[in-house]
Amino acid sequence: IIRTRGHRLEGIWHAGSPMAGVINLLRGIHVCVPRNMTKAAGFYNALLQGDDPALVVECLNGYRTKEPEPENLGEFTTPFGIPEITKEGEDITIVSYGSTFNLCTKVATELEAHNISVELIDIQTLLPFDINHSIVESLKKTNRVLFVDEDVPGGTTAYMMQKVLEGQGGYQYLDSEPKSLTAKDHRPAYGSDGDYFSKPNEEDIFEAVYSIMNEADPVTYPDLY
């Protein structure tokens, strides 16, 4: 079991979150991307019960986030290849993982105020990926999807999109163009201020979702600016 940290990395000596390099160079290993330390603990419990190798990428900013402590902290498990739907919705599906998923959770509340019902899906593991096609089942209901992470353009969001739309046939349920939201196509910024503009933030996620809904129904969702 390889334990490391990633997501929301900052500074000139950090390399951002190049998860696409990991998933394309590794096979035969679980790649776990928990959104918080509780989920990470569940992965470790599951891995210690088996013999499979794994890479667990913990959220760097999760180390300073308080969470409710499960009573069975040393026993409960987080499943591999099973996404978790943390919020059900009707209008659009947002698929993410790690720290950016936590940003999506915050934005979903703001979108509700604009009458946009969001379904939130945390993929939890990149390898294996959604073995029960949960995201496709969500698309059957919402017919729209946004993939979000902080990897480079054409990275892990492209991997997820290919898996869902082509590999699992999710394209046939779309009524709007599928979209992805990633970090900008350059090296990570030196400081926190630059990092805010280099990687997806709450405003970026809100605008990406609203633009999809605006294109689909400009009367109900008029231009904001």
Secondary structure as GFF3:
##gff-version 3
##sequence-region A 1 225
A	DSSP	beta_strand	2	6	.	.	.	ID=ss1
A	DSSP	alpha_helix	19	25	.	.	.	ID=ss2
A	DSSP	beta_strand	30	32	.	.	.	ID=ss3
A	DSSP	alpha_helix	37	48	.	.	.	ID=ss4
A	DSSP	beta_strand	54	59	.	.	.	ID=ss5
A	DSSP	three_ten_helix	60	64	.	.	.	ID=ss6
A	DSSP	beta_strand	84	87	.	.	.	ID=ss7
A	DSSP	beta_strand	92	96	.	.	.	ID=ss8
A	DSSP	alpha_helix	98	112	.	.	.	ID=ss9
A	DSSP	beta_strand	118	122	.	.	.	ID=ss10
A	DSSP	beta_strand	125	127	.	.	.	ID=ss11
A	DSSP	alpha_helix	134	142	.	.	.	ID=ss12
A	DSSP	beta_strand	145	148	.	.	.	ID=ss13
A	DSSP	alpha_helix	156	161	.	.	.	ID=ss14
A	DSSP	pi_helix	162	167	.	.	.	ID=ss15
A	DSSP	three_ten_helix	170	173	.	.	.	ID=ss16
A	DSSP	beta_strand	179	181	.	.	.	ID=ss17
A	DSSP	alpha_helix	192	198	.	.	.	ID=ss18
A	DSSP	alpha_helix	202	216	.	.	.	ID=ss19
###
